[in-house]
Amino acid sequence: MGLAWAVMLTLFPLKSISAAHLIPVGLAFFYVFTLVFIRSVVVDLRDIQGDQIMGRETIPMVLGKERTKLLLAVLTGLLLLALVGATALGWVSSVGYALVIPLL
């Protein structure tokens, strides 16, 4: 689901991409993907018993609760570092700092 959202919101609107836009577009793609992925997995964590009964193979079922939480923490940390770093280096506008708020 995260991949679908990221493609639809960041790649489809592009008419063309230049080297100057590669980092901002890549960061936007990673941002959208990570937020949607985290939300989906958190819902799966909450509904783990229902998924077991239905026989669904979700990430929390395959990795377990603790590894799934670790995965989400690592993805959140990577996105946080990418946003702050890209904004500090001037690769994206100062709005990058505001985009950290949903991560917290």
N, C-alpha and C positions, 0 to 999 in steps of 0.2 A: 504494500500500500504506500509506503514511504517513497519508493522509487517512482510509482505512478504520479503521485502528487508533485514530486520534484521535477519530473520531466515536463508535466503539464504547466507548471507555474514558472519554470525558469528557461527551458529549452524551446518550447513551442512558440513563445512570443518573439523569439529572435529571428530577425531576417537574415543577419549574417553576424559572424563573430570575428573580432580582430584580436591580435595578441594583447592589446591593451585592456580588453574586456575579459580576458580569460580568467584572471584571478577573481574579480568580482562575481562573475557568473558562476564560477566553480564554488565560491563561498556561499552564494545564494542557494545553489543546488544542495550543498552539504547541509546548510541551515534548515531548509524545508524538509529534506529527507530525514534528518535527525529528529526534528520536532515531531513529525508524523510517526516515525518509527517508535520513538519513546512513548507517545500516547497510545499507540496500538499495543505495544508490549505491556504497558501498565494495565490496560484493560484486560489483557490476557492473564496477567498475574492475579487480578482480582477474581477472574472467572475460572480459575484453574480446576476447581471441582467439577463445574459444569462441562468443561472441556474433556476431563477424564471420563465422565459418564457418556458423553457423545462420541468419544474416541477420536477427538481432534488432535493433531500433532502441532502444537504451538511451541514457540521458543521456550517459554517457561517449563513446558512438559519435557522438552528434549534436554535443555541445559540444567534444569532445576532452578529453584527460587533464588538461591544465593548467587549462582553464576550469572543468572539473568540480571539481578540487581547490580552486580559488578560490571557487566557489559553496558548497562545503561549509564552507570557512573562514569565509565571510561569514555563513552561517546559524548556525554555532556561535557566532560572535562576537555576533550579534544576540540569540541565546538567552541567552548569558552575561550580556549587558548587561540584558536584560529581567528575568532572575531576580534579579540583584543589585540592580537599581533598584527592582523591585517589593517586594523584601524590605526594603530600606533605607527605603522610604517607608511601610512598614507595610501594604501592600496584601495581602501574603501573610504567613504565619507565618515564623518563623525557620528552618523546615525548608527554605525556599528556598535558603539558603546550602548546605545539604547536597546539594541537587539539582544543584549546580554540579560536584560530584565526578565524575559520569559524563561530563561534557563534557570534563574535563581528560584 
